[in-house]
Amino acid sequence: MADHVVEKDRKILVAVDEGEESMYALSWCLKNVISDNSRDTLILLYVKRPRAVFSALDGTGYLFSADIWATRDKYSNDVAACVMEKAKRMCREQADEVKVDVRVECGDPRDVICQVAERINADVLVMGATAMA
């Protein structure tokens, strides 16, 4: 009786951000975790930090206008788009055959990464390390 290994469709969650560590982790994942001709799905996750809560009046007595909030939101969205584009480009260059899904969530990255990994039933979670860890 021949032993047949059934290749499972794995979900590999990679948390990415602006740091070099997360891009190194993604590159490492593409070289070491993704196998040739695999049916793996690579899920790139970027977590936007929530807006800091300020009163409408800052310490000097100035009001924060809606334009300031809109500018901050646009900047946050632009950063997320830039990080994701860089990550997708790396995927195309190093493992063009792998299926890539992109997710942008909002919240505390420590919590959101765990919640998304559980929600999608990820088989592997890849993250970079920082000096703060």
Z-matrix of the N, CA and C atoms (Angstrom, degrees):
N
C 1 1.446
C 2 1.532 1 108.06
N 3 1.302 2 115.89 1 124.71
C 4 1.463 3 121.18 2 -177.88
C 5 1.522 4 109.78 3 -81.90
N 6 1.317 5 113.84 4 139.91
C 7 1.456 6 118.83 5 176.51
C 8 1.524 7 108.71 6 -85.13
N 9 1.292 8 115.70 7 123.45
C 10 1.457 9 120.62 8 178.20
C 11 1.517 10 108.41 9 -113.41
N 12 1.310 11 114.29 10 127.12
C 13 1.449 12 119.54 11 176.43
C 14 1.511 13 107.67 12 -96.40
N 15 1.300 14 116.08 13 119.23
C 16 1.453 15 120.82 14 179.08
C 17 1.512 16 108.13 15 -85.45
N 18 1.321 17 115.66 16 119.40
C 19 1.451 18 119.55 17 -179.87
C 20 1.519 19 109.46 18 -78.58
N 21 1.300 20 114.99 19 123.27
C 22 1.459 21 121.89 20 -177.33
C 23 1.525 22 109.97 21 -87.44
N 24 1.298 23 116.27 22 147.04
C 25 1.467 24 121.17 23 172.88
C 26 1.526 25 106.48 24 -77.71
N 27 1.320 26 116.10 25 103.37
C 28 1.461 27 119.62 26 -177.42
C 29 1.519 28 110.88 27 -88.87
N 30 1.318 29 114.53 28 147.41
C 31 1.464 30 122.10 29 171.89
C 32 1.514 31 106.78 30 -106.61
N 33 1.335 32 115.11 31 116.65
C 34 1.456 33 120.78 32 -177.59
C 35 1.517 34 107.71 33 -112.98
N 36 1.330 35 115.86 34 112.91
C 37 1.455 36 122.43 35 -178.61
C 38 1.523 37 109.40 36 -94.37
N 39 1.345 38 115.89 37 124.15
C 40 1.457 39 121.23 38 178.12
C 41 1.522 40 107.90 39 -119.94
N 42 1.327 41 115.89 40 117.88
C 43 1.466 42 121.39 41 177.48
C 44 1.527 43 107.97 42 -83.42
N 45 1.332 44 115.90 43 124.23
C 46 1.465 45 120.67 44 -179.88
C 47 1.523 46 109.75 45 -122.15
N 48 1.337 47 114.42 46 150.59
C 49 1.460 48 120.73 47 175.29
C 50 1.517 49 107.99 48 -151.01
N 51 1.324 50 117.05 49 -162.66
C 52 1.458 51 121.00 50 -175.52
C 53 1.518 52 112.82 51 -75.70
N 54 1.309 53 118.36 52 -13.95
C 55 1.456 54 122.57 53 -173.88
C 56 1.513 55 114.24 54 -77.66
N 57 1.325 56 114.95 55 153.89
C 58 1.463 57 121.42 56 177.32
C 59 1.525 58 111.19 57 -64.80
N 60 1.320 59 116.54 58 -32.15
C 61 1.458 60 120.54 59 -176.90
C 62 1.521 61 111.87 60 -61.18
N 63 1.325 62 117.09 61 -40.78
C 64 1.467 63 119.05 62 -177.86
C 65 1.526 64 110.97 63 -71.15
N 66 1.326 65 117.36 64 -34.81
C 67 1.466 66 119.43 65 177.71
C 68 1.533 67 110.51 66 -70.96
N 69 1.332 68 116.59 67 -34.58
C 70 1.460 69 119.79 68 174.84
C 71 1.534 70 109.41 69 -64.73
N 72 1.331 71 116.95 70 -42.56
C 73 1.462 72 120.85 71 179.22
C 74 1.528 73 110.58 72 -62.10
N 75 1.325 74 117.22 73 -40.31
C 76 1.464 75 120.53 74 177.52
C 77 1.527 76 110.35 75 -63.82
N 78 1.321 77 116.46 76 -45.91
C 79 1.467 78 120.27 77 178.98
C 80 1.529 79 110.54 78 -60.77
N 81 1.334 80 116.62 79 -43.90
C 82 1.459 81 121.01 80 177.38
C 83 1.526 82 110.81 81 -59.37
N 84 1.315 83 116.13 82 -44.04
C 85 1.464 84 121.37 83 179.56
C 86 1.530 85 111.18 84 -60.32
N 87 1.321 86 116.20 85 -45.19
C 88 1.467 87 120.48 86 -179.10
C 89 1.531 88 111.51 87 -63.08
N 90 1.328 89 116.79 88 -33.06
C 91 1.463 90 120.67 89 -178.35
C 92 1.525 91 113.21 90 -85.86
N 93 1.341 92 117.28 91 -30.29
C 94 1.463 93 120.24 92 -169.81
C 95 1.520 94 116.19 93 -116.45
N 96 1.309 95 117.95 94 -21.93
C 97 1.466 96 119.57 95 -176.33
C 98 1.525 97 111.33 96 -105.16
N 99 1.305 98 116.14 97 -41.27
C 100 1.464 99 120.90 98 179.39
C 101 1.525 100 108.58 99 -75.99
N 102 1.313 101 116.73 100 126.78
C 103 1.462 102 119.81 101 178.66
C 104 1.523 103 109.90 102 -98.90
N 105 1.329 104 115.03 103 155.37
C 106 1.466 105 120.04 104 177.87
C 107 1.518 106 109.56 105 -60.57
N 108 1.321 107 115.33 106 141.86
C 109 1.474 108 122.96 107 178.67
C 110 1.523 109 112.50 108 55.67
N 111 1.325 110 116.40 109 31.18
C 112 1.465 111 119.48 110 180.00
C 113 1.530 112 110.02 111 -84.12
N 114 1.287 113 113.60 112 164.91
C 115 1.468 114 119.78 113 175.51
C 116 1.515 115 109.90 114 -106.38
N 117 1.336 116 115.30 115 22.93
C 118 1.455 117 121.07 116 -179.64
C 119 1.522 118 111.09 117 -66.97
N 120 1.317 119 115.32 118 149.91
C 121 1.463 120 122.10 119 171.22
C 122 1.511 121 107.22 120 -114.99
N 123 1.316 122 115.07 121 125.82
C 124 1.449 123 121.85 122 178.53
C 125 1.521 124 107.63 123 -97.77
N 126 1.313 125 116.95 124 121.02
C 127 1.462 126 121.64 125 179.65
C 128 1.522 127 107.48 126 -107.65
N 129 1.325 128 115.78 127 115.31
C 130 1.460 129 121.59 128 177.69
C 131 1.522 130 108.09 129 -91.19
N 132 1.310 131 117.07 130 126.11
C 133 1.460 132 121.87 131 -177.81
C 134 1.518 133 110.13 132 -120.17
N 135 1.320 134 115.90 133 123.89
C 136 1.458 135 122.21 134 172.43
C 137 1.519 136 106.87 135 -116.03
N 138 1.314 137 116.90 136 130.74
C 139 1.466 138 121.10 137 -179.18
C 140 1.524 139 108.88 138 -111.69
N 141 1.334 140 115.08 139 116.36
C 142 1.459 141 120.40 140 175.15
C 143 1.520 142 107.90 141 -81.84
N 144 1.305 143 115.08 142 133.41
C 145 1.463 144 118.74 143 177.21
C 146 1.525 145 109.01 144 -70.24
N 147 1.321 146 117.07 145 145.29
C 148 1.467 147 118.91 146 179.46
C 149 1.522 148 110.56 147 -68.51
N 150 1.301 149 114.44 148 157.32
C 151 1.463 150 120.59 149 175.45
C 152 1.511 151 110.56 150 -56.94
N 153 1.289 152 115.73 151 136.87
C 154 1.459 153 118.83 152 172.94
C 155 1.526 154 108.04 153 -67.53
N 156 1.291 155 116.79 154 144.78
C 157 1.452 156 120.49 155 -178.08
C 158 1.528 157 108.48 156 -93.12
N 159 1.309 158 114.56 157 114.82
C 160 1.456 159 121.33 158 176.83
C 161 1.518 160 107.72 159 -122.25
N 162 1.285 161 114.94 160 154.44
C 163 1.455 162 117.04 161 170.89
C 164 1.516 163 106.62 162 -75.09
N 165 1.299 164 117.11 163 163.89
C 166 1.460 165 120.82 164 179.74
C 167 1.522 166 111.04 165 -62.83
N 168 1.299 167 116.66 166 -21.60
C 169 1.458 168 122.05 167 -179.19
C 170 1.522 169 108.90 168 -107.91
N 171 1.327 170 117.73 169 123.64
C 172 1.463 171 118.31 170 176.21
C 173 1.525 172 109.84 171 -83.10
N 174 1.326 173 117.27 172 -178.49
C 175 1.457 174 121.82 173 -175.26
C 176 1.513 175 114.44 174 -62.08
N 177 1.333 176 117.12 175 -23.22
C 178 1.464 177 119.42 176 -178.07
C 179 1.522 178 112.24 177 -93.24
N 180 1.308 179 116.65 178 -2.21
C 181 1.459 180 119.26 179 178.77
C 182 1.519 181 113.73 180 95.92
N 183 1.348 182 118.08 181 5.30
C 184 1.467 183 120.58 182 178.48
C 185 1.522 184 110.31 183 -88.03
N 186 1.305 185 115.54 184 144.92
C 187 1.458 186 121.02 185 176.62
C 188 1.521 187 110.33 186 -88.15
N 189 1.344 188 116.74 187 141.44
C 190 1.460 189 120.86 188 171.76
C 191 1.520 190 107.36 189 -86.20
N 192 1.294 191 116.97 190 121.01
C 193 1.460 192 120.34 191 -178.48
C 194 1.526 193 110.65 192 -84.98
N 195 1.306 194 115.51 193 165.95
C 196 1.461 195 121.45 194 176.79
C 197 1.526 196 110.41 195 -61.80
N 198 1.332 197 117.34 196 -30.02
C 199 1.465 198 120.51 197 178.13
C 200 1.527 199 111.55 198 -63.63
N 201 1.306 200 116.68 199 -38.20
C 202 1.462 201 120.09 200 179.19
C 203 1.523 202 109.87 201 -65.84
N 204 1.324 203 116.88 202 -44.36
C 205 1.473 204 119.78 203 177.96
C 206 1.517 205 110.74 204 -63.20
N 207 1.329 206 117.61 205 -41.52
C 208 1.467 207 121.13 206 179.32
C 209 1.526 208 110.92 207 -63.46
N 210 1.323 209 117.02 208 -39.75
C 211 1.462 210 121.06 209 178.47
C 212 1.524 211 110.66 210 -64.96
N 213 1.320 212 116.89 211 -42.74
C 214 1.473 213 120.39 212 177.91
C 215 1.521 214 111.15 213 -62.92
N 216 1.327 215 117.27 214 -41.84
C 217 1.464 216 120.78 215 178.78
C 218 1.526 217 111.28 216 -64.49
N 219 1.335 218 116.37 217 -41.87
C 220 1.469 219 120.36 218 178.97
C 221 1.519 220 110.14 219 -63.19
N 222 1.328 221 116.82 220 -43.79
C 223 1.462 222 120.54 221 178.58
C 224 1.534 223 110.73 222 -60.05
N 225 1.311 224 117.68 223 -44.51
C 226 1.457 225 122.19 224 179.31
C 227 1.528 226 110.90 225 -60.89
N 228 1.332 227 116.86 226 -43.22
C 229 1.463 228 121.24 227 178.09
C 230 1.523 229 111.36 228 -65.93
N 231 1.335 230 117.05 229 -38.91
C 232 1.465 231 120.96 230 179.02
C 233 1.527 232 110.91 231 -65.30
N 234 1.319 233 117.29 232 -41.21
C 235 1.465 234 120.95 233 178.35
C 236 1.527 235 109.79 234 -62.90
N 237 1.321 236 117.13 235 -45.34
C 238 1.465 237 121.13 236 179.31
C 239 1.527 238 110.64 237 -59.79
N 240 1.323 239 116.75 238 -44.48
C 241 1.474 240 120.86 239 179.92
C 242 1.527 241 110.91 240 -63.35
N 243 1.319 242 116.94 241 -41.55
C 244 1.459 243 121.72 242 -179.56
C 245 1.532 244 111.12 243 -64.54
N 246 1.325 245 117.03 244 -45.80
C 247 1.459 246 121.32 245 179.54
C 248 1.523 247 110.18 246 -62.64
N 249 1.313 248 116.68 247 -44.29
C 250 1.459 249 119.96 248 -178.79
C 251 1.530 250 111.96 249 -66.35
N 252 1.317 251 116.75 250 -38.57
C 253 1.468 252 119.60 251 178.15
C 254 1.521 253 110.26 252 -63.54
N 255 1.323 254 117.12 253 -42.47
C 256 1.466 255 121.23 254 178.07
C 257 1.532 256 110.45 255 -61.74
N 258 1.320 257 116.77 256 -42.97
C 259 1.464 258 121.45 257 -179.70
C 260 1.529 259 110.93 258 -66.53
N 261 1.329 260 117.06 259 -43.08
C 262 1.470 261 119.73 260 178.93
C 263 1.529 262 111.23 261 -64.80
N 264 1.321 263 116.82 262 -38.41
C 265 1.462 264 120.75 263 178.09
C 266 1.526 265 110.21 264 -62.56
N 267 1.342 266 116.47 265 -42.03
C 268 1.460 267 120.04 266 177.51
C 269 1.525 268 110.83 267 -61.43
N 270 1.315 269 116.78 268 -39.72
C 271 1.466 270 120.75 269 178.40
C 272 1.524 271 110.94 270 -63.76
N 273 1.317 272 116.96 271 -44.41
C 274 1.480 273 120.39 272 178.81
C 275 1.526 274 111.06 273 -61.75
N 276 1.328 275 116.71 274 -40.16
C 277 1.463 276 120.85 275 -176.93
C 278 1.523 277 113.35 276 -73.52
N 279 1.329 278 117.43 277 -35.10
C 280 1.465 279 120.01 278 -174.22
C 281 1.521 280 114.62 279 -101.34
N 282 1.315 281 118.01 280 -25.47
C 283 1.474 282 121.25 281 -177.52
C 284 1.516 283 109.24 282 -153.37
N 285 1.307 284 115.86 283 70.13
C 286 1.459 285 121.67 284 -173.32
C 287 1.529 286 113.53 285 -60.16
N 288 1.330 287 116.76 286 -26.32
C 289 1.460 288 120.21 287 -174.83
C 290 1.525 289 114.10 288 -81.13
N 291 1.318 290 117.94 289 -13.49
C 292 1.461 291 120.56 290 -176.16
C 293 1.531 292 110.73 291 -77.69
N 294 1.316 293 114.92 292 141.40
C 295 1.464 294 120.73 293 176.53
C 296 1.528 295 108.37 294 -78.21
N 297 1.338 296 116.90 295 130.17
C 298 1.462 297 121.63 296 -177.15
C 299 1.528 298 109.74 297 -120.57
N 300 1.328 299 115.75 298 127.12
C 301 1.458 300 122.42 299 171.92
C 302 1.525 301 107.67 300 -112.38
N 303 1.309 302 116.39 301 149.18
C 304 1.458 303 121.88 302 -176.92
C 305 1.522 304 108.76 303 -122.13
N 306 1.336 305 115.52 304 134.67
C 307 1.463 306 120.91 305 176.49
C 308 1.519 307 109.29 306 -133.71
N 309 1.305 308 115.82 307 135.19
C 310 1.456 309 121.99 308 172.94
C 311 1.519 310 106.63 309 -121.84
N 312 1.321 311 115.37 310 121.30
C 313 1.458 312 121.68 311 -178.62
C 314 1.522 313 108.39 312 -121.06
N 315 1.315 314 116.43 313 169.61
C 316 1.460 315 121.15 314 -179.89
C 317 1.522 316 108.89 315 -127.84
N 318 1.331 317 115.19 316 136.64
C 319 1.458 318 120.07 317 177.84
C 320 1.510 319 110.78 318 147.00
N 321 1.311 320 115.94 319 -167.13
C 322 1.458 321 121.75 320 176.40
C 323 1.528 322 107.20 321 -75.32
N 324 1.338 323 118.20 322 120.06
C 325 1.465 324 120.15 323 -176.16
C 326 1.529 325 113.84 324 -54.12
N 327 1.323 326 117.76 325 -36.27
C 328 1.470 327 120.35 326 -179.68
C 329 1.522 328 111.03 327 -59.06
N 330 1.318 329 115.83 328 -41.78
C 331 1.461 330 120.17 329 -178.86
C 332 1.522 331 112.07 330 -80.00
N 333 1.330 332 116.34 331 -45.07
C 334 1.462 333 120.82 332 -173.87
C 335 1.524 334 111.62 333 -64.46
N 336 1.326 335 117.61 334 -41.22
C 337 1.471 336 119.84 335 179.88
C 338 1.522 337 110.12 336 -60.06
N 339 1.317 338 117.30 337 -45.10
C 340 1.469 339 120.91 338 178.50
C 341 1.524 340 111.72 339 -64.16
N 342 1.336 341 116.80 340 -42.85
C 343 1.462 342 120.56 341 -179.86
C 344 1.519 343 111.70 342 -63.28
N 345 1.333 344 117.08 343 -43.87
C 346 1.469 345 120.17 344 -179.69
C 347 1.523 346 110.09 345 -66.73
N 348 1.331 347 117.83 346 -42.64
C 349 1.471 348 120.79 347 178.55
C 350 1.525 349 110.75 348 -57.46
N 351 1.321 350 115.89 349 -41.94
C 352 1.464 351 120.08 350 179.02
C 353 1.529 352 111.14 351 -70.90
N 354 1.333 353 116.65 352 -43.28
C 355 1.469 354 121.20 353 -177.16
C 356 1.529 355 112.15 354 -61.91
N 357 1.329 356 116.96 355 -41.34
C 358 1.474 357 119.42 356 -177.09
C 359 1.523 358 111.71 357 -90.84
N 360 1.333 359 116.08 358 -3.02
C 361 1.462 360 121.60 359 -179.18
C 362 1.530 361 110.07 360 59.52
N 363 1.340 362 115.85 361 53.24
C 364 1.460 363 121.73 362 -177.92
C 365 1.524 364 110.82 363 -65.08
N 366 1.322 365 115.26 364 140.25
C 367 1.468 366 120.82 365 176.60
C 368 1.532 367 111.06 366 -84.64
N 369 1.338 368 115.63 367 -31.89
C 370 1.461 369 121.03 368 -178.07
C 371 1.526 370 107.35 369 -138.76
N 372 1.340 371 115.91 370 139.61
C 373 1.451 372 122.10 371 173.97
C 374 1.526 373 107.83 372 -120.36
N 375 1.337 374 116.24 373 124.42
C 376 1.462 375 121.30 374 -179.68
C 377 1.515 376 107.91 375 -117.95
N 378 1.353 377 115.03 376 129.23
C 379 1.464 378 120.90 377 179.47
C 380 1.516 379 108.89 378 -141.74
N 381 1.310 380 115.22 379 150.39
C 382 1.454 381 119.96 380 171.92
C 383 1.514 382 109.53 381 -80.72
N 384 1.323 383 116.07 382 162.97
C 385 1.453 384 121.02 383 178.07
C 386 1.525 385 108.76 384 -108.83
N 387 1.309 386 116.11 385 149.73
C 388 1.448 387 121.22 386 176.82
C 389 1.520 388 108.92 387 -123.01
N 390 1.301 389 116.13 388 168.52
C 391 1.459 390 119.90 389 178.32
C 392 1.530 391 111.14 390 -66.25
N 393 1.332 392 116.64 391 -17.62
C 394 1.460 393 120.61 392 -177.95
C 395 1.523 394 111.62 393 -81.49
N 396 1.324 395 117.91 394 -16.36
C 397 1.462 396 121.27 395 -175.39
C 398 1.505 397 112.45 396 -76.33
